[in-house]
Amino acid sequence: MITDPPETEIVDKYRVFCDGGDGALGHPRVWLQIAQEKGWVECPYCDKKIIHKSYQQKI
């Protein structure tokens, strides 16, 4: 069985949320803080990687 890689999203804010998308088929909404030193954060539910646009080329 092959699983798809986690989704990646580029954002312009350091405080973001993830709800898994797909309405009721997603997961509870969680608010995440992107550390400015790191430039990205992963959702603890769906492993979606959220990258701040200023770090897009560095990752």
Secondary structure, DSSP 8 states (H G I E B T S, - for coil): -------EEEES-SEEEE--SSGGGS---EEEE--TTT-EEE-TTT--EEEEGGGTTT-
